[in-house]
């Protein structure tokens, strides 16, 4: 019998990059499914792609299952699966973007058994398309959250 896995689908969006942005997440376990999204008034696409993964992991309370994260972001997938982020952390994220979010991710990372799957964006993958809809909707809604770190460190 194959062990159940928690399936996570994520996407980020930024209208202007930087500009208004948002993320969309689908968490799926067996027959249960949850959608999450949030918009920010000024941010980047890469920040939203990474934040989607972080928020998904923060919502998972039962850490006994393998979590399979699907993303169309090479930035996120490669940074983790190729081990770059761990090297960046050892060097204090010198000259790297998004250290606040990477540190937040790294605090979660050891508590999960993670698998990462890259999916081609805008290629008809149903969950990726839905996450894109959630991210764009969040990025374009009137009430936006503030990406405090980015707005204080825009370069």
Buried (B, 14 or more C-beta within 10 A) or exposed (E): EEEEBBBBBBBBBBBEEBBBBBBBBBBBBEEEEEBBBBBBBBBBBBBBBBBBBBBBBEEBEEEEBEBBBBBBBEBBBBBBBEEBBEEBBEEEBEEBBBBBBBEBBBEBBEEBEBBBEBBEBEEEBEBBBBBBBBBBBBBBEEEBEEBEBBEEEEE
